[in-house]
């Protein structure tokens, strides 16, 4: 009985340690996801600006045959 109780106690300790580790991993992943979202938003904005500049430059080019 003591052996079974000790084994159960050890498994509970392991489970608690695993939960703590997963909690830390989850927190880290949330931070990475937020950072990626901010980077994605910035890159999308930069691409939109580049597309607008390209459109303005193309509009300034003379038409063919002129």
PDB file of N, CA, C and O in Angstrom:
ATOM      1  N   UNK A   1       0.821  -1.198   0.000  1.00  0.00           N
ATOM      2  CA  UNK A   1       0.000   0.000   0.000  1.00  0.00           C
ATOM      3  C   UNK A   1       0.858   1.253   0.000  1.00  0.00           C
ATOM      4  O   UNK A   1       0.588   2.194  -0.746  1.00  0.00           O
ATOM      5  N   UNK A   2       1.897   1.270   0.836  1.00  0.00           N
ATOM      6  CA  UNK A   2       2.796   2.429   0.866  1.00  0.00           C
ATOM      7  C   UNK A   2       3.500   2.615  -0.465  1.00  0.00           C
ATOM      8  O   UNK A   2       3.718   3.742  -0.910  1.00  0.00           O
ATOM      9  N   UNK A   3       3.854   1.507  -1.098  1.00  0.00           N
ATOM     10  CA  UNK A   3       4.528   1.583  -2.392  1.00  0.00           C
ATOM     11  C   UNK A   3       3.603   2.199  -3.434  1.00  0.00           C
ATOM     12  O   UNK A   3       4.025   3.051  -4.216  1.00  0.00           O
ATOM     13  N   UNK A   4       2.352   1.775  -3.448  1.00  0.00           N
ATOM     14  CA  UNK A   4       1.386   2.308  -4.398  1.00  0.00           C
ATOM     15  C   UNK A   4       1.141   3.794  -4.139  1.00  0.00           C
ATOM     16  O   UNK A   4       1.032   4.590  -5.071  1.00  0.00           O
ATOM     17  N   UNK A   5       1.057   4.148  -2.874  1.00  0.00           N
ATOM     18  CA  UNK A   5       0.836   5.553  -2.520  1.00  0.00           C
ATOM     19  C   UNK A   5       2.035   6.407  -2.923  1.00  0.00           C
ATOM     20  O   UNK A   5       1.871   7.522  -3.418  1.00  0.00           O
ATOM     21  N   UNK A   6       3.233   5.883  -2.709  1.00  0.00           N
ATOM     22  CA  UNK A   6       4.451   6.604  -3.103  1.00  0.00           C
ATOM     23  C   UNK A   6       4.521   6.762  -4.622  1.00  0.00           C
ATOM     24  O   UNK A   6       4.913   7.815  -5.125  1.00  0.00           O
ATOM     25  N   UNK A   7       4.142   5.720  -5.341  1.00  0.00           N
ATOM     26  CA  UNK A   7       4.142   5.784  -6.803  1.00  0.00           C
ATOM     27  C   UNK A   7       3.128   6.810  -7.285  1.00  0.00           C
ATOM     28  O   UNK A   7       3.407   7.580  -8.204  1.00  0.00           O
ATOM     29  N   UNK A   8       1.963   6.820  -6.674  1.00  0.00           N
ATOM     30  CA  UNK A   8       0.936   7.797  -7.038  1.00  0.00           C
ATOM     31  C   UNK A   8       1.409   9.213  -6.726  1.00  0.00           C
ATOM     32  O   UNK A   8       1.211  10.134  -7.519  1.00  0.00           O
ATOM     33  N   UNK A   9       2.028   9.375  -5.576  1.00  0.00           N
ATOM     34  CA  UNK A   9       2.557  10.688  -5.195  1.00  0.00           C
ATOM     35  C   UNK A   9       3.592  11.168  -6.201  1.00  0.00           C
ATOM     36  O   UNK A   9       3.606  12.343  -6.567  1.00  0.00           O
ATOM     37  N   UNK A  10       4.446  10.278  -6.644  1.00  0.00           N
ATOM     38  CA  UNK A  10       5.470  10.639  -7.636  1.00  0.00           C
ATOM     39  C   UNK A  10       4.822  11.023  -8.963  1.00  0.00           C
ATOM     40  O   UNK A  10       5.245  11.983  -9.606  1.00  0.00           O
ATOM     41  N   UNK A  11       3.812  10.287  -9.368  1.00  0.00           N
ATOM     42  CA  UNK A  11       3.125  10.615 -10.626  1.00  0.00           C
ATOM     43  C   UNK A  11       2.427  11.965 -10.528  1.00  0.00           C
ATOM     44  O   UNK A  11       2.406  12.718 -11.501  1.00  0.00           O
ATOM     45  N   UNK A  12       1.859  12.282  -9.374  1.00  0.00           N
ATOM     46  CA  UNK A  12       1.215  13.583  -9.180  1.00  0.00           C
ATOM     47  C   UNK A  12       2.262  14.685  -9.247  1.00  0.00           C
ATOM     48  O   UNK A  12       2.015  15.731  -9.847  1.00  0.00           O
ATOM     49  N   UNK A  13       3.422  14.470  -8.643  1.00  0.00           N
ATOM     50  CA  UNK A  13       4.517  15.460  -8.729  1.00  0.00           C
ATOM     51  C   UNK A  13       4.922  15.691 -10.185  1.00  0.00           C
ATOM     52  O   UNK A  13       5.117  16.826 -10.619  1.00  0.00           O
ATOM     53  N   UNK A  14       5.045  14.588 -10.927  1.00  0.00           N
ATOM     54  CA  UNK A  14       5.415  14.700 -12.336  1.00  0.00           C
ATOM     55  C   UNK A  14       4.351  15.467 -13.119  1.00  0.00           C
ATOM     56  O   UNK A  14       4.672  16.292 -13.973  1.00  0.00           O
ATOM     57  N   UNK A  15       3.098  15.189 -12.822  1.00  0.00           N
ATOM     58  CA  UNK A  15       2.004  15.880 -13.497  1.00  0.00           C
ATOM     59  C   UNK A  15       2.020  17.378 -13.186  1.00  0.00           C
ATOM     60  O   UNK A  15       1.793  18.204 -14.070  1.00  0.00           O
ATOM     61  N   UNK A  16       2.285  17.715 -11.941  1.00  0.00           N
ATOM     62  CA  UNK A  16       2.363  19.131 -11.552  1.00  0.00           C
ATOM     63  C   UNK A  16       3.524  19.812 -12.277  1.00  0.00           C
ATOM     64  O   UNK A  16       3.387  20.940 -12.751  1.00  0.00           O
ATOM     65  N   UNK A  17       4.659  19.130 -12.361  1.00  0.00           N
ATOM     66  CA  UNK A  17       5.812  19.697 -13.060  1.00  0.00           C
ATOM     67  C   UNK A  17       5.505  19.864 -14.546  1.00  0.00           C
ATOM     68  O   UNK A  17       5.877  20.871 -15.149  1.00  0.00           O
ATOM     69  N   UNK A  18       4.832  18.886 -15.131  1.00  0.00           N
ATOM     70  CA  UNK A  18       4.469  18.973 -16.547  1.00  0.00           C
ATOM     71  C   UNK A  18       3.510  20.138 -16.786  1.00  0.00           C
ATOM     72  O   UNK A  18       3.658  20.872 -17.764  1.00  0.00           O
ATOM     73  N   UNK A  19       2.528  20.311 -15.901  1.00  0.00           N
ATOM     74  CA  UNK A  19       1.585  21.428 -16.032  1.00  0.00           C
ATOM     75  C   UNK A  19       2.309  22.772 -15.959  1.00  0.00           C
ATOM     76  O   UNK A  19       2.009  23.689 -16.725  1.00  0.00           O
ATOM     77  N   UNK A  20       3.257  22.882 -15.040  1.00  0.00           N
ATOM     78  CA  UNK A  20       4.010  24.133 -14.912  1.00  0.00           C
ATOM     79  C   UNK A  20       4.823  24.394 -16.176  1.00  0.00           C
ATOM     80  O   UNK A  20       4.889  25.525 -16.658  1.00  0.00           O
ATOM     81  N   UNK A  21       5.439  23.342 -16.707  1.00  0.00           N
ATOM     82  CA  UNK A  21       6.231  23.487 -17.927  1.00  0.00           C
ATOM     83  C   UNK A  21       5.353  23.892 -19.106  1.00  0.00           C
ATOM     84  O   UNK A  21       5.721  24.764 -19.894  1.00  0.00           O
ATOM     85  N   UNK A  22       4.197  23.257 -19.220  1.00  0.00           N
ATOM     86  CA  UNK A  22       3.281  23.588 -20.315  1.00  0.00           C
ATOM     87  C   UNK A  22       2.743  25.004 -20.176  1.00  0.00           C
ATOM     88  O   UNK A  22       2.531  25.686 -21.179  1.00  0.00           O
ATOM     89  N   UNK A  23       2.521  25.452 -18.949  1.00  0.00           N
ATOM     90  CA  UNK A  23       2.055  26.812 -18.714  1.00  0.00           C
ATOM     91  C   UNK A  23       3.105  27.819 -19.195  1.00  0.00           C
ATOM     92  O   UNK A  23       2.774  28.822 -19.827  1.00  0.00           O
ATOM     93  N   UNK A  24       4.373  27.536 -18.889  1.00  0.00           N
ATOM     94  CA  UNK A  24       5.465  28.417 -19.343  1.00  0.00           C
ATOM     95  C   UNK A  24       5.562  28.413 -20.866  1.00  0.00           C
ATOM     96  O   UNK A  24       5.707  29.464 -21.489  1.00  0.00           O
ATOM     97  N   UNK A  25       5.481  27.221 -21.458  1.00  0.00           N
ATOM     98  CA  UNK A  25       5.534  27.118 -22.919  1.00  0.00           C
ATOM     99  C   UNK A  25       4.386  27.890 -23.563  1.00  0.00           C
ATOM    100  O   UNK A  25       4.583  28.591 -24.556  1.00  0.00           O
ATOM    101  N   UNK A  26       3.201  27.759 -23.001  1.00  0.00           N
ATOM    102  CA  UNK A  26       2.034  28.445 -23.531  1.00  0.00           C
ATOM    103  C   UNK A  26       2.222  29.954 -23.475  1.00  0.00           C
ATOM    104  O   UNK A  26       1.895  30.664 -24.426  1.00  0.00           O
ATOM    105  N   UNK A  27       2.745  30.435 -22.364  1.00  0.00           N
ATOM    106  CA  UNK A  27       2.988  31.869 -22.217  1.00  0.00           C
ATOM    107  C   UNK A  27       3.992  32.354 -23.259  1.00  0.00           C
ATOM    108  O   UNK A  27       3.802  33.399 -23.883  1.00  0.00           O
ATOM    109  N   UNK A  28       5.045  31.593 -23.434  1.00  0.00           N
ATOM    110  CA  UNK A  28       6.070  31.950 -24.421  1.00  0.00           C
ATOM    111  C   UNK A  28       5.489  31.956 -25.835  1.00  0.00           C
ATOM    112  O   UNK A  28       5.767  32.857 -26.626  1.00  0.00           O
ATOM    113  N   UNK A  29       4.688  30.954 -26.139  1.00  0.00           N
ATOM    114  CA  UNK A  29       4.084  30.877 -27.470  1.00  0.00           C
ATOM    115  C   UNK A  29       3.111  32.029 -27.715  1.00  0.00           C
ATOM    116  O   UNK A  29       3.024  32.543 -28.830  1.00  0.00           O
ATOM    117  N   UNK A  30       2.383  32.431 -26.676  1.00  0.00           N
ATOM    118  CA  UNK A  30       1.481  33.580 -26.822  1.00  0.00           C
ATOM    119  C   UNK A  30       2.271  34.837 -27.145  1.00  0.00           C
ATOM    120  O   UNK A  30       1.868  35.624 -28.002  1.00  0.00           O
ATOM    121  N   UNK A  31       3.395  35.029 -26.463  1.00  0.00           N
ATOM    122  CA  UNK A  31       4.232  36.201 -26.743  1.00  0.00           C
ATOM    123  C   UNK A  31       4.774  36.160 -28.162  1.00  0.00           C
ATOM    124  O   UNK A  31       4.794  37.178 -28.853  1.00  0.00           O
ATOM    125  N   UNK A  32       5.216  34.977 -28.599  1.00  0.00           N
ATOM    126  CA  UNK A  32       5.725  34.835 -29.964  1.00  0.00           C
ATOM    127  C   UNK A  32       4.630  35.110 -30.986  1.00  0.00           C
ATOM    128  O   UNK A  32       4.883  35.734 -32.016  1.00  0.00           O
ATOM    129  N   UNK A  33       3.418  34.647 -30.707  1.00  0.00           N
ATOM    130  CA  UNK A  33       2.304  34.871 -31.619  1.00  0.00           C
ATOM    131  C   UNK A  33       1.974  36.352 -31.729  1.00  0.00           C
ATOM    132  O   UNK A  33       1.727  36.856 -32.825  1.00  0.00           O
ATOM    133  N   UNK A  34       1.969  37.046 -30.606  1.00  0.00           N
ATOM    134  CA  UNK A  34       1.720  38.492 -30.640  1.00  0.00           C
ATOM    135  C   UNK A  34       2.798  39.221 -31.423  1.00  0.00           C
ATOM    136  O   UNK A  34       2.499  40.112 -32.218  1.00  0.00           O
ATOM    137  N   UNK A  35       4.062  38.842 -31.199  1.00  0.00           N
ATOM    138  CA  UNK A  35       5.166  39.473 -31.919  1.00  0.00           C
ATOM    139  C   UNK A  35       5.060  39.199 -33.424  1.00  0.00           C
ATOM    140  O   UNK A  35       5.303  40.087 -34.240  1.00  0.00           O
ATOM    141  N   UNK A  36       4.701  37.986 -33.776  1.00  0.00           N
ATOM    142  CA  UNK A  36       4.542  37.638 -35.193  1.00  0.00           C
ATOM    143  C   UNK A  36       3.390  38.423 -35.815  1.00  0.00           C
ATOM    144  O   UNK A  36       3.479  38.870 -36.959  1.00  0.00           O
ATOM    145  N   UNK A  37       2.327  38.583 -35.064  1.00  0.00           N
ATOM    146  CA  UNK A  37       1.190  39.360 -35.561  1.00  0.00           C
ATOM    147  C   UNK A  37       1.570  40.807 -35.811  1.00  0.00           C
ATOM    148  O   UNK A  37       1.179  41.400 -36.817  1.00  0.00           O
ATOM    149  N   UNK A  38       2.343  41.376 -34.877  1.00  0.00           N
ATOM    150  CA  UNK A  38       2.784  42.769 -35.064  1.00  0.00           C
ATOM    151  C   UNK A  38       3.711  42.879 -36.278  1.00  0.00           C
ATOM    152  O   UNK A  38       3.594  43.819 -37.064  1.00  0.00           O
ATOM    153  N   UNK A  39       4.627  41.925 -36.431  1.00  0.00           N
ATOM    154  CA  UNK A  39       5.540  41.947 -37.576  1.00  0.00           C
ATOM    155  C   UNK A  39       4.762  41.788 -38.878  1.00  0.00           C
ATOM    156  O   UNK A  39       5.052  42.463 -39.866  1.00  0.00           O
ATOM    157  N   UNK A  40       3.782  40.904 -38.877  1.00  0.00           N
ATOM    158  CA  UNK A  40       2.965  40.685 -40.066  1.00  0.00           C
ATOM    159  C   UNK A  40       2.206  41.953 -40.444  1.00  0.00           C
ATOM    160  O   UNK A  40       2.128  42.312 -41.618  1.00  0.00           O
ATOM    161  N   UNK A  41       1.653  42.620 -39.449  1.00  0.00           N
ATOM    162  CA  UNK A  41       0.913  43.861 -39.702  1.00  0.00           C
ATOM    163  C   UNK A  41       1.831  44.928 -40.286  1.00  0.00           C
ATOM    164  O   UNK A  41       1.455  45.641 -41.216  1.00  0.00           O
ATOM    165  N   UNK A  42       3.041  45.033 -39.733  1.00  0.00           N
ATOM    166  CA  UNK A  42       4.001  46.015 -40.233  1.00  0.00           C
ATOM    167  C   UNK A  42       4.409  45.689 -41.669  1.00  0.00           C
ATOM    168  O   UNK A  42       4.476  46.582 -42.514  1.00  0.00           O
ATOM    169  N   UNK A  43       4.682  44.415 -41.947  1.00  0.00           N
ATOM    170  CA  UNK A  43       5.073  44.030 -43.304  1.00  0.00           C
ATOM    171  C   UNK A  43       3.930  44.259 -44.298  1.00  0.00           C
ATOM    172  O   UNK A  43       4.170  44.677 -45.431  1.00  0.00           O
ATOM    173  N   UNK A  44       2.708  43.992 -43.885  1.00  0.00           N
ATOM    174  CA  UNK A  44       1.562  44.243 -44.768  1.00  0.00           C
ATOM    175  C   UNK A  44       1.440  45.722 -45.088  1.00  0.00           C
ATOM    176  O   UNK A  44       1.146  46.102 -46.222  1.00  0.00           O
ATOM    177  N   UNK A  45       1.666  46.548 -44.087  1.00  0.00           N
ATOM    178  CA  UNK A  45       1.611  47.990 -44.293  1.00  0.00           C
ATOM    179  C   UNK A  45       2.711  48.440 -45.258  1.00  0.00           C
ATOM    180  O   UNK A  45       2.477  49.265 -46.141  1.00  0.00           O
ATOM    181  N   UNK A  46       3.896  47.892 -45.079  1.00  0.00           N
ATOM    182  CA  UNK A  46       5.007  48.250 -45.966  1.00  0.00           C
ATOM    183  C   UNK A  46       4.725  47.796 -47.397  1.00  0.00           C
ATOM    184  O   UNK A  46       5.058  48.507 -48.346  1.00  0.00           O
ATOM    185  N   UNK A  47       4.122  46.632 -47.562  1.00  0.00           N
ATOM    186  CA  UNK A  47       3.795  46.152 -48.903  1.00  0.00           C
ATOM    187  C   UNK A  47       2.740  47.042 -49.551  1.00  0.00           C
ATOM    188  O   UNK A  47       2.817  47.330 -50.746  1.00  0.00           O
ATOM    189  N   UNK A  48       1.763  47.476 -48.774  1.00  0.00           N
ATOM    190  CA  UNK A  48       0.724  48.359 -49.316  1.00  0.00           C
ATOM    191  C   UNK A  48       1.341  49.683 -49.749  1.00  0.00           C
ATOM    192  O   UNK A  48       0.996  50.207 -50.808  1.00  0.00           O
ATOM    193  N   UNK A  49       2.244  50.225 -48.949  1.00  0.00           N
ATOM    194  CA  UNK A  49       2.924  51.472 -49.311  1.00  0.00           C
ATOM    195  C   UNK A  49       3.750  51.295 -50.575  1.00  0.00           C
ATOM    196  O   UNK A  49       3.748  52.167 -51.444  1.00  0.00           O
ATOM    197  N   UNK A  50       4.453  50.178 -50.686  1.00  0.00           N
ATOM    198  CA  UNK A  50       5.267  49.922 -51.877  1.00  0.00           C
ATOM    199  C   UNK A  50       4.376  49.789 -53.111  1.00  0.00           C
ATOM    200  O   UNK A  50       4.725  50.281 -54.184  1.00  0.00           O
ATOM    201  N   UNK A  51       3.234  49.131 -52.964  1.00  0.00           N
ATOM    202  CA  UNK A  51       2.311  48.982 -54.090  1.00  0.00           C
ATOM    203  C   UNK A  51       1.775  50.340 -54.523  1.00  0.00           C
ATOM    204  O   UNK A  51       1.643  50.602 -55.718  1.00  0.00           O
ATOM    205  N   UNK A  52       1.466  51.202 -53.564  1.00  0.00           N
ATOM    206  CA  UNK A  52       0.990  52.550 -53.903  1.00  0.00           C
ATOM    207  C   UNK A  52       2.071  53.338 -54.639  1.00  0.00           C
ATOM    208  O   UNK A  52       1.780  54.011 -55.628  1.00  0.00           O
ATOM    209  N   UNK A  53       3.305  53.260 -54.170  1.00  0.00           N
ATOM    210  CA  UNK A  53       4.409  53.972 -54.841  1.00  0.00           C
ATOM    211  C   UNK A  53       4.602  53.440 -56.248  1.00  0.00           C
ATOM    212  O   UNK A  53       4.819  54.210 -57.184  1.00  0.00           O
ATOM    213  N   UNK A  54       4.523  52.128 -56.400  1.00  0.00           N
ATOM    214  CA  UNK A  54       4.679  51.519 -57.720  1.00  0.00           C
ATOM    215  C   UNK A  54       3.556  51.970 -58.652  1.00  0.00           C
ATOM    216  O   UNK A  54       3.799  52.281 -59.818  1.00  0.00           O
ATOM    217  N   UNK A  55       2.343  52.005 -58.141  1.00  0.00           N
ATOM    218  CA  UNK A  55       1.217  52.483 -58.963  1.00  0.00           C
ATOM    219  C   UNK A  55       1.432  53.930 -59.399  1.00  0.00           C
ATOM    220  O   UNK A  55       1.164  54.274 -60.551  1.00  0.00           O
ATOM    221  N   UNK A  56       1.914  54.782 -58.487  1.00  0.00           N
ATOM    222  CA  UNK A  56       2.169  56.185 -58.841  1.00  0.00           C
ATOM    223  C   UNK A  56       3.270  56.288 -59.897  1.00  0.00           C
ATOM    224  O   UNK A  56       3.172  57.090 -60.825  1.00  0.00           O
ATOM    225  N   UNK A  57       4.317  55.476 -59.752  1.00  0.00           N
ATOM    226  CA  UNK A  57       5.396  55.497 -60.743  1.00  0.00           C
ATOM    227  C   UNK A  57       4.902  55.008 -62.101  1.00  0.00           C
ATOM    228  O   UNK A  57       5.240  55.591 -63.132  1.00  0.00           O
ATOM    229  N   UNK A  58       4.114  53.953 -62.107  1.00  0.00           N
ATOM    230  CA  UNK A  58       3.580  53.435 -63.367  1.00  0.00           C
ATOM    231  C   UNK A  58       2.658  54.445 -64.031  1.00  0.00           C
ATOM    232  O   UNK A  58       2.631  54.539 -65.258  1.00  0.00           O
ATOM    233  N   UNK A  59       1.911  55.192 -63.255  1.00  0.00           N
ATOM    234  CA  UNK A  59       1.010  56.203 -63.804  1.00  0.00           C
ATOM    235  C   UNK A  59       1.792  57.331 -64.466  1.00  0.00           C
ATOM    236  O   UNK A  59       1.277  57.987 -65.371  1.00  0.00           O
ATOM    237  N   UNK A  60       3.024  57.565 -64.031  1.00  0.00           N
ATOM    238  CA  UNK A  60       3.827  58.635 -64.595  1.00  0.00           C
ATOM    239  C   UNK A  60       4.531  58.230 -65.883  1.00  0.00           C
ATOM    240  O   UNK A  60       5.005  59.096 -66.617  1.00  0.00           O
ATOM    241  N   UNK A  61       4.610  56.936 -66.173  1.00  0.00           N
ATOM    242  CA  UNK A  61       5.275  56.475 -67.388  1.00  0.00           C
ATOM    243  C   UNK A  61       4.443  56.846 -68.597  1.00  0.00           C
ATOM    244  O   UNK A  61       3.213  56.824 -68.537  1.00  0.00           O
ATOM    245  N   UNK A  62       5.100  57.186 -69.692  1.00  0.00           N
ATOM    246  CA  UNK A  62       4.351  57.516 -70.904  1.00  0.00           C
ATOM    247  C   UNK A  62       3.695  56.256 -71.472  1.00  0.00           C
ATOM    248  O   UNK A  62       4.197  55.143 -71.314  1.00  0.00           O
ATOM    249  N   UNK A  63       2.561  56.466 -72.137  1.00  0.00           N
ATOM    250  CA  UNK A  63       1.865  55.352 -72.771  1.00  0.00           C
ATOM    251  C   UNK A  63       2.664  54.903 -73.982  1.00  0.00           C
ATOM    252  O   UNK A  63       3.451  55.680 -74.522  1.00  0.00           O
ATOM    253  N   UNK A  64       2.474  53.652 -74.421  1.00  0.00           N
ATOM    254  CA  UNK A  64       3.144  53.140 -75.618  1.00  0.00           C
ATOM    255  C   UNK A  64       2.711  53.946 -76.838  1.00  0.00           C
ATOM    256  O   UNK A  64       1.531  54.257 -76.996  1.00  0.00           O
ATOM    257  N   UNK A  65       3.672  54.285 -77.702  1.00  0.00           N
ATOM    258  CA  UNK A  65       3.385  55.003 -78.928  1.00  0.00           C
ATOM    259  C   UNK A  65       3.339  56.511 -78.751  1.00  0.00           C
ATOM    260  O   UNK A  65       3.023  57.225 -79.702  1.00  0.00           O
ATOM    261  N   UNK A  66       3.638  57.002 -77.592  1.00  0.00           N
ATOM    262  CA  UNK A  66       3.613  58.451 -77.398  1.00  0.00           C
ATOM    263  C   UNK A  66       5.015  58.986 -77.289  1.00  0.00           C
ATOM    264  O   UNK A  66       5.206  60.191 -77.123  1.00  0.00           O
TER     265      UNK A  66
END
